[in-house]
Amino acid sequence: MNDWNRQSHTGDDPWDLSSKTGEGRISAPEYNASQPIAQGPEASGGYGRGGLGALLGALVGALPTLATGYFGFVSGWLALLIPFAARKGYRLLRGARRGSYAFAVILACSLVVSTGLSLFLTFPYGVMEEPVFFLLPILFSLFGALACRRGLESYVNPERMEVLAQQARQENREIGGRGELYTAKQQWVRPLKASVLLAMFPELALAVLLLILGIPEDSMILIFASLGAIIAVFAIIFCLIFPVLGLLQPGVMVYIRSETGKLWRVALAQVNSQEPYRFTHKSGAFRVLTWERLDQAERELAKANIRRAMADIERGSILPGSFLHMALTPLEGLEVRKENRWRWKVRFRNGEGKSRTASIPKAYPGLSLTPGTPGLSGPMPFRWGLVLGAVALTMAFALAGGMVGVQMEGPAQPVRHTRAAVSTQIQI
């Protein structure tokens, strides 16, 4: 079932045919940014609970950095988890819905926890001896707190998003029309993901095992066999896995078939980065922005803003070659050049009339490239060819490396057994 063409809530769907009749219209209240939104006691949240939740969340987020620090490796990227975990804790314990207060608490808890963590990890060596290791968690926690500030908007102002969603429904009912939205289903990609994992990690484990066995025995055969297996892993990554990587994250794109039958490809994160068409405050910097991450109000707003962007592109008010023009592409003259059980390889003309090629994963329930034909109804199958090809490539390279190791060791020398001459002198 696609979200653009829901059967329930007739009249609220952006392209529902019943919207043309004007039946069941619900007038949405007008939103004025200058007017504060009323919040009840439950909506206001608690100041103390929010601080406690942010502190507990920051402590949990610091555990990965603490674990790696015991091995002498301090990662700034892992320290990014501290502010995001603090934000999660703040929301779980229902902190006060005040944007400035929430950000201040999350920032303070993140900096306090990251500073304490840096002191603990660098204390045995001295802070001045390792200034970089001391500052890394603090700086990355600061950057993370600034990055997660935008994500607080949907929590501190939930009513505002609902009002915007109601306005989006009203706007689309007034425009009318009908279309179909196709969103990816991540469960359909799991067999292909399992194929990729089996095509890489067991082969890498074999290479490591051969190296572990060969080094203590000083066996050139095992060492060179391990090097051959490692080369095979790189060959698998570049030759077998890279071509299918684009199929593993289909959720970054949605496809829309307009009422005229034209198919559009929409990059959610890129459309959301354009301020007039923004539909969520969720960021795609650290986690991929997909349709599944959006709540119902954000989806309604997304459908309205995407539809408005499509209309602006068709009437020519968006300059060709602009960022929005590339994020929302009409697939004109769509032609399937190659097809298998995992994807379509297609050629089309974009909005500028230029010929382009693309791969469309078969992870969109109901999607068909030709209107009127049956759409997709099942997940991608397991890709045995990928796994067997990776195994064959690894064995071939490992065998070749072993043969090189045999040449490096040289021919086996025969073992000579010598008898010690025993002379017996008998003195009379």
C-alpha positions as CSV (number, residue, x, y, z in Angstrom):
1,M,0.0,0.0,0.0
2,N,1.4,3.4,-1.0
3,D,1.0,6.4,1.3
4,W,0.0,8.8,-1.6
5,N,-3.1,6.9,-2.4
6,R,-4.5,5.8,1.0
7,Q,-8.0,4.3,1.2
8,S,-8.7,5.6,4.7
9,H,-9.4,9.2,5.6
10,T,-11.0,10.0,2.3
11,G,-10.5,13.6,1.3
12,D,-7.4,14.1,3.3
13,D,-5.1,12.4,0.8
14,P,-3.2,14.8,-1.5
15,W,-4.4,13.3,-4.8
16,D,-7.6,11.6,-3.7
17,L,-10.3,11.8,-6.4
18,S,-13.0,12.6,-3.8
19,S,-11.3,15.9,-3.1
20,K,-12.7,17.2,-6.4
21,T,-16.3,16.9,-5.0
22,G,-15.6,19.1,-2.0
23,E,-17.3,16.6,0.3
24,G,-16.1,16.3,3.9
25,R,-13.8,19.3,3.8
26,I,-12.3,20.2,7.1
27,S,-11.1,23.7,7.4
28,A,-7.6,23.8,9.0
29,P,-6.9,26.6,11.4
30,E,-4.6,29.2,10.1
31,Y,-1.2,29.2,11.6
32,N,0.5,32.5,12.6
33,A,4.1,32.2,13.6
34,S,3.8,35.3,15.9
35,Q,1.1,33.6,18.0
36,P,2.4,31.2,20.7
37,I,1.0,27.7,20.7
38,A,-1.0,26.8,23.8
39,Q,0.5,23.9,25.7
40,G,-1.1,22.0,28.5
41,P,0.6,20.7,31.7
42,E,1.6,17.4,30.0
43,A,2.9,19.1,26.9
44,S,5.1,21.4,28.9
45,G,7.1,18.5,30.4
46,G,9.4,18.7,33.4
47,Y,12.6,20.7,33.8
48,G,14.2,18.3,36.3
49,R,13.2,15.2,34.4
50,G,14.7,16.6,31.2
51,G,18.0,17.4,32.9
52,L,18.2,13.9,34.4
53,G,17.3,12.3,31.1
54,A,19.9,14.3,29.2
55,L,22.6,13.4,31.8
56,L,21.8,9.7,31.8
57,G,21.6,9.7,28.0
58,A,25.0,11.4,27.7
59,L,26.6,8.9,30.1
60,V,25.2,6.0,27.9
61,G,26.4,7.7,24.8
62,A,29.9,8.0,26.3
63,L,30.3,4.2,26.8
64,P,31.7,3.5,23.2
65,T,34.3,6.2,23.6
66,L,35.2,4.9,27.0
67,A,35.5,1.3,25.7
68,T,37.9,2.2,22.9
69,G,39.8,4.6,25.1
70,Y,40.9,1.6,27.2
71,F,42.8,0.3,24.2
72,G,44.6,3.7,23.7
73,F,42.3,4.8,20.8
74,V,40.2,7.9,21.3
75,S,37.7,8.5,18.6
76,G,36.1,11.9,18.1
77,W,33.4,10.4,15.8
78,L,32.2,8.1,18.6
79,A,31.9,11.1,20.9
80,L,29.2,12.4,18.6
81,L,27.0,9.8,20.2
82,I,27.1,11.7,23.5
83,P,24.9,14.7,22.5
84,F,22.5,12.6,20.4
85,A,22.1,10.1,23.3
86,A,21.5,13.1,25.6
87,R,18.8,14.4,23.3
88,K,17.2,10.9,23.3
89,G,17.3,10.8,27.1
90,Y,15.8,14.2,27.3
91,R,12.9,13.2,25.1
92,L,12.3,9.8,26.8
93,L,11.9,11.4,30.2
94,R,9.7,14.1,28.7
95,G,11.8,17.1,29.4
96,A,10.3,20.6,29.2
97,R,9.2,21.6,25.7
98,R,11.2,24.8,25.6
99,G,13.6,25.0,22.8
100,S,16.3,27.2,24.4
101,Y,16.2,25.3,27.7
102,A,16.3,21.9,26.0
103,F,19.3,22.9,23.9
104,A,21.1,24.4,26.9
105,V,20.6,21.3,29.0
106,I,21.7,18.9,26.2
107,L,24.8,21.1,25.5
108,A,25.7,21.4,29.1
109,C,25.3,17.7,29.8
110,S,27.3,16.7,26.7
111,L,30.2,19.0,27.5
112,V,30.3,17.9,31.2
113,V,30.3,14.2,30.3
114,S,32.8,14.6,27.5
115,T,35.1,16.7,29.6
116,G,35.0,14.1,32.4
117,L,35.6,11.4,29.9
118,S,38.6,13.1,28.5
119,L,40.1,13.7,31.9
120,F,39.6,10.1,32.9
121,L,41.2,8.7,29.7
122,T,44.2,11.1,29.6
123,F,44.9,11.2,33.4
124,P,47.4,8.4,33.3
125,Y,49.4,10.2,30.6
126,G,48.9,13.8,31.7
127,V,46.5,16.2,30.1
128,M,49.3,18.4,28.7
129,E,51.1,15.3,27.3
130,E,48.1,14.3,25.2
131,P,46.2,17.6,24.4
132,V,44.7,16.3,21.2
133,F,43.2,13.2,22.8
134,F,41.9,15.5,25.6
135,L,40.1,17.9,23.2
136,L,38.8,15.5,20.6
137,P,35.7,14.2,22.6
138,I,34.9,17.7,23.8
139,L,35.0,19.3,20.3
140,F,33.0,16.5,18.7
141,S,30.4,16.7,21.5
142,L,30.1,20.4,20.8
143,F,29.6,19.9,17.1
144,G,27.1,17.1,17.7
145,A,25.1,19.3,20.1
146,L,24.9,22.0,17.5
147,A,23.8,19.4,14.8
148,C,21.1,17.9,16.9
149,R,19.5,21.2,17.8
150,R,17.3,21.2,14.8
151,G,15.9,17.8,15.7
152,L,14.4,19.3,18.8
153,E,11.9,21.3,16.8
154,S,9.4,18.5,16.3
155,Y,9.6,17.8,20.1
156,V,9.2,21.3,21.5
157,N,6.6,22.4,18.9
158,P,4.5,19.3,18.1
159,E,1.3,21.3,17.6
160,R,3.0,23.5,15.0
161,M,3.8,20.5,12.8
162,E,0.3,19.2,13.1
163,V,-1.1,22.6,12.0
164,L,1.2,22.6,9.0
165,A,0.1,19.1,8.1
166,Q,-3.6,20.2,8.3
167,Q,-2.8,23.1,6.0
168,A,-1.1,20.8,3.6
169,R,-4.1,18.5,3.5
170,Q,-6.4,21.5,2.9
171,E,-4.2,22.8,0.2
172,N,-4.1,19.5,-1.7
173,R,-7.8,19.0,-1.4
174,E,-8.4,22.4,-3.0
175,I,-6.0,21.6,-5.9
176,G,-7.4,18.1,-6.5
177,G,-5.9,15.5,-8.7
178,R,-4.6,12.0,-8.1
179,G,-1.2,10.3,-8.0
180,E,0.6,7.3,-6.6
181,L,3.6,7.4,-4.2
182,Y,5.9,4.4,-3.9
183,T,8.2,4.1,-0.9
184,A,10.9,1.5,-0.3
185,K,10.4,-1.4,2.1
186,Q,13.7,-2.2,3.9
187,Q,12.6,-5.7,4.6
188,W,12.6,-6.4,0.9
189,V,16.4,-5.6,0.7
190,R,17.5,-7.9,3.6
191,P,18.2,-11.0,1.4
192,L,20.5,-8.9,-0.8
193,K,22.2,-7.4,2.3
194,A,22.8,-10.9,3.6
195,S,24.3,-11.9,0.3
196,V,26.7,-9.0,0.5
197,L,27.8,-9.8,4.0
198,L,28.4,-13.5,3.1
199,A,30.4,-12.4,0.1
200,M,32.8,-10.4,2.1
201,F,33.2,-11.2,5.8
202,P,33.8,-15.0,5.6
203,E,36.5,-14.4,3.0
204,L,38.1,-11.8,5.1
205,A,38.0,-14.2,8.1
206,L,39.7,-16.8,6.0
207,A,42.5,-14.4,5.1
208,V,43.0,-13.5,8.8
209,L,43.0,-17.1,9.8
210,L,45.7,-18.1,7.2
211,L,47.8,-15.2,8.4
212,I,47.5,-16.2,12.1
213,L,48.4,-19.8,11.3
214,G,51.3,-18.9,9.0
215,I,53.2,-16.3,11.0
216,P,54.1,-18.5,14.1
217,E,55.3,-21.3,11.8
218,D,57.1,-18.9,9.5
219,S,55.2,-20.6,6.6
220,M,55.6,-18.7,3.4
221,I,52.9,-20.8,1.8
222,L,50.2,-19.8,4.4
223,I,51.4,-16.2,4.5
224,F,51.2,-15.7,0.7
225,A,47.9,-17.6,0.6
226,S,46.6,-15.0,3.2
227,L,47.9,-12.2,1.0
228,G,46.1,-13.7,-2.0
229,A,42.9,-13.9,0.0
230,I,43.2,-10.3,1.1
231,I,43.7,-9.2,-2.5
232,A,40.6,-11.3,-3.4
233,V,38.6,-9.4,-0.7
234,F,39.5,-6.1,-2.3
235,A,38.6,-7.5,-5.8
236,I,35.3,-8.6,-4.4
237,I,34.6,-5.2,-2.9
238,F,35.4,-3.3,-6.1
239,C,34.1,-5.8,-8.7
240,L,31.1,-7.5,-7.0
241,I,29.9,-5.4,-4.1
242,F,30.3,-1.8,-5.4
243,P,27.9,-2.4,-8.3
244,V,25.1,-3.4,-5.9
245,L,25.7,-0.8,-3.1
246,G,23.1,1.5,-4.6
247,L,20.5,-1.1,-4.2
248,L,21.1,-1.5,-0.4
249,Q,19.7,1.9,0.6
250,P,16.6,2.4,-1.6
251,G,14.8,4.4,1.2
252,V,16.7,7.6,0.2
253,M,14.5,7.8,-2.9
254,V,10.7,7.7,-3.4
255,Y,9.0,7.4,-6.8
256,I,5.8,9.3,-7.7
257,R,3.5,8.6,-10.7
258,S,1.6,11.7,-11.5
259,E,-2.0,11.7,-12.8
260,T,-0.6,12.1,-16.3
261,G,1.3,8.8,-15.9
262,K,4.8,10.4,-15.7
263,L,7.1,8.8,-13.2
264,W,9.2,11.1,-10.9
265,R,12.3,10.2,-8.8
266,V,12.5,12.2,-5.6
267,A,15.6,12.4,-3.3
268,L,14.1,13.1,0.1
269,A,17.1,14.6,1.8
270,Q,17.9,16.9,-1.1
271,V,14.3,18.2,-1.3
272,N,14.2,18.7,2.4
273,S,17.4,20.8,2.3
274,Q,15.6,23.4,0.2
275,E,13.9,25.8,2.7
276,P,10.7,26.5,0.8
277,Y,10.0,22.8,0.5
278,R,11.3,21.6,3.9
279,F,9.0,19.0,5.5
280,T,10.9,17.8,8.6
281,H,13.5,19.0,11.0
282,K,15.1,15.5,11.1
283,S,18.7,15.7,9.8
284,G,20.2,13.3,7.3
285,A,23.8,14.1,8.3
286,F,24.3,11.1,10.6
287,R,21.4,8.9,9.7
288,V,19.9,8.4,6.3
289,L,16.6,10.3,5.9
290,T,14.0,7.8,4.7
291,W,10.2,7.8,4.5
292,E,10.0,5.4,7.4
293,R,11.7,7.9,9.7
294,L,8.9,10.5,9.1
295,D,5.8,10.5,11.3
296,Q,2.4,11.0,9.9
297,A,2.3,14.8,10.1
298,E,5.7,15.0,8.4
299,R,4.6,12.7,5.6
300,E,1.5,14.9,4.9
301,L,3.7,17.9,4.7
302,A,6.3,16.1,2.6
303,K,3.6,15.1,0.0
304,A,2.3,18.6,-0.2
305,N,5.7,20.2,-0.6
306,I,6.9,17.6,-3.1
307,R,3.8,18.1,-5.1
308,R,4.3,21.9,-5.1
309,A,7.9,21.4,-6.2
310,M,6.8,19.2,-9.1
311,A,4.3,21.9,-10.2
312,D,7.1,24.6,-10.0
313,I,9.4,22.4,-12.1
314,E,6.7,21.7,-14.7
315,R,5.8,25.4,-15.1
316,G,9.5,26.3,-15.5
317,S,9.8,28.5,-12.3
318,I,12.8,26.3,-11.2
319,L,16.0,26.9,-13.1
320,P,17.3,23.8,-14.9
321,G,20.5,22.4,-13.3
322,S,19.5,23.8,-9.9
323,F,19.8,21.6,-6.8
324,L,16.1,21.1,-6.5
325,H,15.8,20.2,-10.2
326,M,18.4,17.5,-9.7
327,A,16.7,16.2,-6.5
328,L,13.2,15.9,-8.2
329,T,13.7,14.4,-11.6
330,P,10.9,13.5,-14.1
331,L,11.8,10.2,-15.9
332,E,10.6,11.1,-19.4
333,G,10.8,8.6,-22.2
334,L,11.5,5.9,-19.7
335,E,13.0,2.8,-21.3
336,V,14.1,-0.4,-19.6
337,R,17.5,-1.4,-21.0
338,K,18.2,-4.4,-18.7
339,E,16.3,-6.1,-15.9
340,N,17.0,-8.8,-13.4
341,R,15.4,-9.9,-10.1
342,W,17.0,-7.1,-8.1
343,R,16.8,-4.0,-10.3
344,W,15.8,-2.3,-13.5
345,K,18.5,-0.6,-15.6
346,V,16.8,2.2,-17.3
347,R,17.4,5.1,-19.7
348,F,15.4,8.3,-19.6
349,R,15.5,12.1,-20.3
350,N,15.6,14.4,-17.3
351,G,13.9,17.7,-17.0
352,E,16.6,19.4,-19.1
353,G,16.1,16.9,-22.0
354,K,19.4,15.2,-21.4
355,S,19.7,11.4,-21.7
356,R,20.6,9.6,-18.4
357,T,20.8,6.1,-17.1
358,A,19.9,4.8,-13.6
359,S,19.3,1.7,-11.6
360,I,16.0,1.3,-9.8
361,P,16.0,-1.3,-7.0
362,K,13.0,-3.7,-6.9
363,A,12.2,-2.7,-3.3
364,Y,9.1,-0.6,-3.9
365,P,5.8,-2.5,-3.3
366,G,3.4,-1.9,-6.2
367,L,5.9,-0.1,-8.5
368,S,5.8,-0.9,-12.2
369,L,7.7,1.1,-14.8
370,T,4.8,0.8,-17.3
371,P,1.4,2.1,-16.2
372,G,-1.3,-0.5,-16.0
373,T,1.1,-3.5,-15.6
374,P,1.3,-5.5,-12.3
375,G,3.6,-3.9,-9.8
376,L,6.2,-5.5,-7.5
377,S,4.7,-7.9,-5.0
378,G,7.6,-9.6,-3.2
379,P,11.1,-9.0,-1.8
380,M,14.4,-9.4,-3.6
381,P,15.7,-13.0,-3.6
382,F,19.0,-14.1,-2.1
383,R,21.9,-13.5,-4.5
384,W,23.7,-16.9,-4.6
385,G,25.8,-15.9,-7.6
386,L,27.4,-13.1,-5.6
387,V,28.3,-15.4,-2.7
388,L,29.6,-18.2,-5.0
389,G,31.5,-15.8,-7.1
390,A,33.2,-14.3,-4.0
391,V,34.1,-17.8,-2.7
392,A,35.5,-18.9,-6.1
393,L,37.5,-15.7,-6.4
394,T,38.9,-16.0,-2.9
395,M,40.0,-19.6,-3.4
396,A,41.6,-18.8,-6.7
397,F,43.6,-15.9,-5.2
398,A,44.5,-17.9,-2.1
399,L,45.7,-20.9,-4.2
400,A,47.8,-18.6,-6.4
401,G,49.3,-17.0,-3.3
402,G,50.1,-20.4,-1.9
403,M,51.9,-21.3,-5.1
404,V,54.0,-18.2,-4.9
405,G,54.8,-19.2,-1.3
406,V,56.0,-22.6,-2.5
407,Q,58.4,-20.9,-4.9
408,M,59.6,-18.6,-2.2
409,E,60.4,-21.5,0.2
410,G,62.3,-23.3,-2.6
411,P,62.5,-27.1,-3.2
412,A,62.5,-29.3,-0.1
413,Q,65.9,-30.4,1.0
414,P,66.4,-34.1,1.7
415,V,67.1,-35.1,5.2
416,R,70.4,-36.8,5.7
417,H,70.9,-39.2,8.5
418,T,74.6,-39.7,9.5
419,R,75.9,-42.4,11.7
420,A,78.5,-41.5,14.2
421,A,81.5,-43.6,13.9
422,V,82.3,-45.4,17.1
423,S,85.8,-46.6,17.6
424,T,86.7,-48.8,20.4
425,Q,90.2,-49.1,21.6
426,I,91.1,-52.1,23.6
427,Q,94.2,-51.7,25.5
428,I,95.8,-54.9,26.7
